[in-house]
Amino acid sequence: MDLLKQKIETEGIVLSEDVLKVDSFINHQMDPNLMKAIGVEFAERFKEDKITKILTIESSGIAPAIMAGLELNVPVIFARKRKSLTLTDDLYTSTVYSFTKQESNNITISKQFITEGDNVLIIDDFLANGQAAIGLADLVEQAKANISGIGILIEKSFQPGAEDIISKGYRLESLARIASLKHGKVQFAKEHHQENSYSGGR
Ligand code: 5GP
């Protein structure tokens, strides 16, 4: 998705070989026009899939998910992160190790919001090791609902998450795919026989 790639090129900050900071348009300040375009793009990619629910995780997944939900005209659920949890009967729970925070969280959704027969689109901002996406998929599977696919804004293709998700048989749609963050530069994965790179600036 060109608009997202342009934003990454102009405003993304390469913090290390593993981490890209996108605080000015996704993770802290948010760009509503970009989020709207992302919603349209996901809706287009999943328009044949009879999506009934969108599932994301708080907090950075919520903005793109709500825009996709608006386009597809379906409800959006965000899984909540909780460090300690009193297990209750009306929640589905999974454990996710956070790549950026280096800690484990329980993630939960209320059982009433995803049920058998739902076709669920999972959306998140980044894909690194795949823990968040796989945790969300686990919640959907506990509900015996169908996972129509996983939509990601920024896939870091050099980390294992993408391969892992595909090997589990899930459909993965990433709007921007990054091949490398080495030497302070964003190198996008090849698309249409083109290769783009830039020096990560501030
Ligand atoms: P995973 O579970 O795939 O290892 O990591 C995904 C989660 O970690 C995302 O929800 C996102 O919040 C965070 N994350 C992973 N890599 C990055 C990164 O390079 N930059 C930012 N800003 N967040 C990241």
Residues whose N, C-alpha, C, O or C-beta is under 5 A from the ligand:
A	BS01	5GP	D18 V19 L20 K21 V22 Y97 F99 T100 D124 F126 L127 A128 N129 G130 Q131 A132 A133 G161
